[in-house]
Amino acid sequence: MREKALHVKGKRVAIVDDIISTGGTIARASEMLKRSGAQEVYALCTHGLFIGPAIERLTKSTDGFMATDTIESKYSEISVAGEVAERLRRE
């Protein structure tokens, strides 16, 4: 991942992704943001697979992380049930 000039100094940053599998990409992005001066970095995803060393990587590199409940885990803190139900009602 190539570092870019980011204006994150002193900011709280959220990285939002569709899938976190091993956590490698999120960990590298978080570390880059912190080197650029981000005060805190959080990761959120739709589908949290959390394979292998993912939890350890995310715990070390971010200030917190969470996922939706599309794949149940103890990190499923965001429910998508209401959105799915609403969409089904409209169809």
Steps between C-alpha positions, in 0.01 A plus 500: 500500500648832398473777754319815395493846647210475742354774716420290806718657766311500831190344343298187577486294182266218399603247238190340347535184293270234364695198632770459762653159464854482640520868597825562314377782278320677785808466725728654235252781430459572872874511556538738204227727639663506843839585346319786325384630838154348547405511867283187483417248227191277501407227251147404399390237252189339362629143505743414780666168421793554742716212376825390662686789666239762406386583854857536625591723202196720544545526877862611458447740211162666567326667790197282443312305236153366437290324239139459402310185588507354147754252637446454874796549730564673830601805290156521331385826651295642214172334400387511137171322574289818484645601164445152355142487631421844360639405160295178495183696586558729201553210254 
